[in-house]
Amino acid sequence: MLNPNLDDIQLTQEEYERFSRHLILPEIGLEGQKRLKAASVLCVGTGGLGSPLLLYLAAAGVGRIGIVDFDVVDYSNLQRQVIHGTSWVGKPKIESAKNRILEINPNCQVDLYETNLSSANALDILRPYDIVVDGTDNFPTRYLVNDACVLLDKPNVYGSIFRFEGQATVFNYEGGPNYRDLYPEPPPPGMVPSCAEGGVLGILPGIIGVIQATETVKIIIGQGRTLSGRLLLYNALEMTFRELKLRPNPVRPVIETLIDYEQFCGIPQAKAAEAQAQADIPEMTVHDLKELIDSGKQDFVLLDVRNPHEYEIAKIPGSVLVPLSEIESGAGIDRVKAAMNGGRLVVHCKSGMRSAKALGLLKEAGIEGTNLKGGILAWSKEVDPAVPQY
């Protein structure tokens, strides 16, 4: 529970009206609303999770909100990042978020940090705030936020989402566990797909982000039982909530300083290995492929290794679908050989990453091929705009 000095905190008549439904709740009342006005919360990220929690923290009357983000609004964000609107596409997310927050609560102080959170700046950015809310989507930043909160002794309200499932908890609060108690070591790079790769139900971050906002408000007003020591698991397809107990690991390493989190998560090593693997795989551009198709030659097959539902969205005419998952399992190897029928092999996916991986696996099976640089996205942008981009 936070213990601010409330003597100098006063509500205006407009705020009495704005927060009247809070003021009549015995668990909040005037003191609780003053606590909210006196509180400061930093949100790392203004994406799917940051959008709803920022909206509700502002509406609840949190007096100071900091936002860390360096991205711009994209059309693909609008399916779930409800704080942003179409008119903000191409503009900084933090400016979009501030504009919407002040529409909801013009009395809120909004601090903007248009930067990539790093070991060099994290402590300085987090230090002025009472609570940190993690709305990020990558492991290096999650470990960074966690370790900075531990060093500064600040609660870390955590959430994550993927496809139809989400989880939430509160780390580093009143002696409770921190993120390293849940994930002592990061998973190997690439093992957990991002939302851009695996997709996400647009409504899902709304549920998890609102849970994060709820936990933040409870910590501020000192009411209720927080999720500290409990990991809440939500499945949108089944509409179920489950709970797992979390405990501090008595033998976990002591966090003494911030480190290189990209290195810790194996990102540079993975990128170097990927670059080396791709260097050994021949590439062609989409213009090369267009020329090959227009030539009328029949001595090649264009292999699409995306998922079937992606193939339904957009396809290059004449391509043959064999998903990467089937190649990984070995079940698709014979299908590829049959499709080739002794001819050349050109492989593509959405952007060129999965197709490069497929070619590496096919090479191990004795099948050589060429990767389409930029995938079907490049085909749509540079050759055939009628092919939908997704």
C-alpha positions in Angstrom: 0.0 0.0 0.0 1.3 3.4 -1.0 1.3 6.1 1.7 1.3 9.5 0.1 0.9 12.7 2.1 -2.8 13.6 1.3 -2.9 16.9 3.3 -2.2 19.0 0.2 -4.4 17.0 -2.2 -7.7 18.6 -2.9 -10.4 17.8 -5.4 -12.1 20.5 -7.5 -15.8 20.7 -7.9 -15.5 19.3 -11.4 -13.6 16.3 -9.9 -16.2 15.7 -7.3 -18.7 15.4 -10.1 -16.4 13.3 -12.3 -15.5 10.8 -9.7 -18.9 10.7 -7.8 -19.4 7.0 -8.4 -16.0 6.4 -6.7 -16.6 8.7 -3.9 -19.8 6.9 -2.8 -17.9 3.5 -2.6 -16.8 3.0 1.0 -13.6 1.2 -0.2 -12.6 4.3 -2.1 -14.3 7.4 -0.8 -12.6 10.8 -0.6 -9.4 9.4 0.8 -9.1 6.8 -2.0 -9.8 9.3 -4.7 -7.1 11.6 -3.2 -4.7 8.6 -3.3 -5.5 8.1 -7.0 -4.9 11.8 -7.7 -1.6 11.7 -5.7 -0.4 8.5 -7.5 2.0 8.2 -10.4 2.1 5.2 -12.7 4.5 4.4 -15.5 3.2 2.3 -18.4 5.8 0.7 -20.6 4.2 0.3 -24.0 1.0 1.7 -25.6 0.0 -1.4 -27.6 -2.7 -3.9 -26.9 -2.2 -4.0 -23.2 -1.2 -0.4 -22.7 -4.3 1.0 -24.5 -7.1 -0.2 -22.2 -5.1 0.2 -19.0 -4.1 3.8 -19.8 -7.7 4.6 -20.7 -9.0 3.3 -17.4 -6.2 4.7 -15.2 -6.9 8.1 -16.6 -10.6 7.7 -16.2 -10.1 6.5 -12.6 -8.3 9.7 -11.7 -4.6 8.7 -11.5 -2.9 12.1 -11.3 0.3 11.4 -13.1 0.9 8.9 -15.9 4.1 8.2 -17.7 4.3 6.5 -21.1 7.3 4.8 -22.7 7.1 3.9 -26.4 8.9 4.8 -29.6 6.6 3.3 -32.2 4.1 4.9 -34.5 0.5 3.9 -35.1 0.0 1.3 -37.9 -3.3 0.1 -39.4 -2.6 -3.3 -38.0 -2.7 -1.9 -34.5 -6.2 -0.6 -34.7 -7.8 -4.1 -34.3 -6.8 -4.2 -30.6 -5.0 -1.0 -29.6 -8.1 1.0 -28.8 -6.5 4.1 -27.5 -5.4 5.0 -31.1 -7.6 6.0 -34.0 -7.4 6.0 -37.8 -6.4 9.6 -37.9 -3.3 8.8 -35.9 -1.8 6.3 -38.3 1.8 7.1 -39.0 2.1 9.3 -35.9 3.8 8.6 -32.6 1.8 6.3 -30.3 2.7 8.3 -27.2 1.2 11.4 -28.7 -1.9 9.6 -29.7 -2.2 8.1 -26.2 -1.7 11.5 -24.5 -4.3 13.1 -26.7 -6.9 10.4 -25.8 -6.0 10.5 -22.1 -6.5 14.2 -21.8 -9.8 13.9 -23.6 -10.9 11.5 -20.8 -9.3 13.3 -17.9 -7.8 16.8 -18.6 -6.5 17.0 -15.0 -4.0 14.2 -15.6 -0.3 15.0 -15.9 1.0 12.9 -18.8 4.8 12.4 -19.2 6.1 11.1 -22.5 9.3 9.1 -23.1 9.6 8.5 -26.8 12.6 6.2 -26.5 13.5 2.6 -26.4 13.7 1.5 -22.7 17.2 0.2 -22.0 19.6 -0.5 -19.2 21.1 2.9 -19.7 17.9 4.8 -19.1 15.5 2.5 -17.2 16.3 3.4 -13.7 16.1 7.1 -14.4 12.7 6.7 -16.2 11.1 4.4 -13.6 12.4 6.2 -10.5 9.8 9.0 -10.2 6.8 6.6 -10.3 5.0 4.7 -7.6 4.0 1.8 -9.8 5.2 0.3 -13.1 2.8 -1.4 -15.5 4.4 -3.8 -18.0 2.6 -3.7 -21.4 5.5 -5.0 -23.4 5.6 -7.9 -25.8 9.2 -9.1 -25.8 11.4 -11.0 -23.3 14.4 -8.6 -23.1 12.2 -5.7 -22.0 10.2 -7.8 -19.6 13.4 -8.8 -17.8 14.6 -5.2 -17.9 11.4 -3.8 -16.4 11.4 -6.5 -13.7 15.0 -6.0 -12.7 14.7 -2.2 -12.6 11.6 -2.6 -10.4 13.5 -4.9 -8.1 16.4 -2.4 -7.8 14.0 0.5 -7.2 11.6 -1.5 -5.0 8.5 -0.7 -7.1 5.5 -2.9 -7.8 5.4 -4.4 -11.4 1.9 -5.0 -12.7 2.4 -7.6 -15.4 0.4 -8.9 -18.3 1.0 -10.9 -21.5 -1.2 -12.1 -24.4 -1.0 -14.6 -27.3 -3.6 -15.7 -29.7 -6.6 -16.4 -27.4 -4.8 -16.7 -24.1 -3.5 -14.2 -21.6 -2.0 -14.0 -18.1 -1.6 -11.4 -15.4 0.0 -11.0 -12.0 1.7 -8.4 -9.7 5.4 -8.8 -9.2 7.7 -7.4 -6.6 5.0 -6.3 -4.2 5.1 -6.6 -0.4 7.8 -9.4 -0.5 6.1 -11.3 -3.3 7.7 -13.0 -6.3 9.2 -11.2 -9.3 9.3 -12.1 -13.0 12.4 -14.2 -12.5 10.5 -16.5 -10.1 8.1 -17.3 -13.0 10.7 -17.4 -15.8 14.2 -17.9 -14.3 15.6 -18.2 -17.8 14.3 -16.8 -21.1 13.1 -19.2 -23.8 15.3 -19.8 -26.8 14.9 -17.0 -29.4 12.1 -17.7 -31.8 10.5 -20.4 -29.7 7.6 -18.1 -28.6 6.1 -16.4 -31.7 5.1 -12.7 -31.4 1.6 -11.6 -32.0 2.7 -10.4 -35.4 3.6 -14.0 -36.2 1.0 -15.9 -34.3 -1.9 -13.5 -34.2 -4.1 -12.3 -31.3 -7.8 -11.9 -30.7 -8.3 -8.1 -30.6 -10.5 -8.3 -27.5 -8.0 -10.3 -25.5 -5.6 -7.4 -24.5 -8.7 -5.5 -23.4 -9.4 -8.1 -20.8 -5.8 -8.5 -19.6 -5.1 -4.7 -19.8 -8.2 -4.0 -17.7 -7.1 -6.6 -15.1 -3.7 -4.8 -14.9 -5.5 -1.5 -14.4 -7.7 -3.0 -11.7 -4.6 -4.3 -9.9 -2.9 -0.9 -10.2 -5.9 0.9 -8.7 -6.2 -1.7 -5.8 -2.5 -1.1 -5.0 -3.0 2.7 -5.0 -6.1 2.7 -2.7 -4.8 -0.2 -0.5 -8.0 -2.3 -0.9 -8.7 -5.9 -1.8 -6.4 -8.8 -2.5 -3.9 -8.3 -5.3 -2.6 -10.9 -7.7 0.8 -10.9 -6.0 1.8 -14.6 -5.6 -0.9 -15.6 -8.0 -0.7 -16.0 -11.8 -4.1 -15.5 -13.4 -4.5 -17.5 -16.7 -7.4 -16.5 -19.1 -8.6 -18.5 -22.0 -10.9 -16.5 -24.2 -12.1 -19.5 -26.4 -13.1 -21.5 -23.3 -14.0 -18.4 -21.3 -12.2 -19.8 -18.3 -9.9 -18.3 -15.6 -7.4 -20.4 -13.8 -4.9 -19.5 -11.1 -1.4 -20.7 -10.3 0.4 -20.0 -7.1 3.7 -18.2 -7.4 6.4 -18.1 -4.7 9.7 -16.4 -4.4 12.6 -18.7 -5.3 14.8 -18.8 -2.2 17.9 -19.6 -4.3 17.3 -17.1 -7.1 20.3 -14.9 -8.0 20.4 -11.5 -6.4 19.7 -8.7 -8.8 22.5 -6.2 -8.3 22.6 -4.2 -11.6 21.0 -4.0 -15.0 22.6 -6.1 -17.7 22.6 -6.5 -21.4 19.1 -8.1 -21.8 19.4 -8.7 -25.6 22.5 -10.7 -24.8 20.8 -12.4 -21.9 17.9 -13.5 -24.1 20.3 -14.7 -26.8 19.1 -12.2 -29.4 22.5 -11.3 -30.9 23.6 -14.9 -31.1 20.3 -15.9 -32.8 20.5 -13.1 -35.3 24.1 -14.0 -36.1 23.1 -17.7 -36.6 20.1 -16.7 -38.7 22.2 -14.3 -40.8 24.8 -17.1 -41.4 22.1 -19.6 -42.3 20.4 -17.1 -44.7 23.8 -16.3 -46.2 24.0 -20.0 -47.3 20.6 -19.9 -48.9 20.2 -18.4 -52.4 17.7 -15.6 -52.8 15.7 -14.0 -55.6 13.7 -10.8 -55.6 10.0 -10.6 -56.4 10.9 -9.0 -59.7 13.1 -12.0 -60.5 10.1 -14.2 -59.7 7.8 -12.1 -61.8 10.2 -12.5 -64.8 10.4 -16.2 -64.2 6.6 -16.6 -64.1 6.1 -14.4 -67.2 8.7 -16.4 -69.1 6.2 -19.3 -69.2 8.8 -21.8 -68.0 7.5 -24.9 -66.3 10.7 -26.1 -64.7 10.1 -24.7 -61.3 7.6 -24.8 -58.4 6.7 -21.9 -56.1 6.3 -23.3 -52.6 4.3 -21.4 -50.0 5.1 -22.4 -46.4 2.6 -20.2 -44.6 -0.4 -21.6 -42.7 -3.6 -22.5 -44.6 -5.6 -19.6 -43.2 -2.9 -17.2 -44.4 -3.1 -18.8 -47.9 -6.8 -18.0 -47.9 -6.1 -14.3 -47.3 -3.5 -13.9 -50.0 -1.6 -16.0 -52.5 0.7 -15.8 -55.4 -0.9 -17.5 -58.4 0.4 -20.9 -59.1 1.9 -21.4 -55.7 1.7 -24.8 -53.9 1.0 -24.8 -50.1 3.0 -27.0 -47.8 3.0 -25.3 -44.3 6.3 -25.0 -42.4 4.8 -27.1 -39.6 4.6 -30.1 -41.9 8.1 -29.6 -43.1 9.3 -29.4 -39.5 7.5 -32.6 -38.6 8.9 -34.3 -41.7 5.4 -35.1 -43.1 5.7 -32.4 -45.8 9.1 -33.5 -47.2 7.6 -36.0 -49.7 4.9 -33.5 -50.7 7.7 -31.0 -51.6 9.6 -33.6 -53.6 6.4 -34.6 -55.4 5.6 -30.9 -56.2 9.1 -30.3 -57.5 9.0 -33.3 -59.8 12.7 -32.8 -60.5 12.4 -29.0 -61.2 13.7 -25.9 -59.4 12.3 -24.9 -56.0 11.4 -21.3 -55.0 10.0 -20.9 -51.5 8.1 -18.0 -50.0 6.2 -17.1 -46.8 4.9 -13.7 -45.5 8.2 -11.9 -45.2 11.0 -14.3 -46.0 11.8 -15.6 -42.5 9.8 -18.8 -42.3 10.7 -19.7 -45.9 14.4 -19.4 -45.0 13.8 -21.7 -42.1 12.0 -24.2 -44.4 14.8 -24.1 -46.9 17.3 -24.9 -44.1 15.3 -27.9 -43.1 14.8 -29.0 -46.7 18.5 -28.7 -47.3 19.1 -31.2 -44.5 16.8 -33.6 -46.4 18.8 -33.1 -49.6 16.5 -30.6 -51.2 18.0 -27.3 -52.5 16.0 -24.2 -53.2 15.8 -20.4 -53.5 14.2 -18.0 -51.0 11.9 -15.2 -52.1 13.3 -12.1 -50.5 10.5 -10.2 -48.6 7.9 -12.9 -49.2 4.4 -12.2 -50.3 4.4 -8.8 -48.7 7.1 -7.6 -51.1 5.2 -9.2 -53.9 2.1 -7.2 -53.0 4.1 -3.9 -52.6 6.3 -4.2 -55.6 4.5 -6.4 -58.2 0.8 -6.9 -57.6 -1.0 -4.5 -55.3 -4.2 -6.5 -55.7 -2.7 -9.1 -53.4 -3.9 -8.1 -49.8 -1.3 -7.2 -47.2 -2.0 -8.5 -43.7 
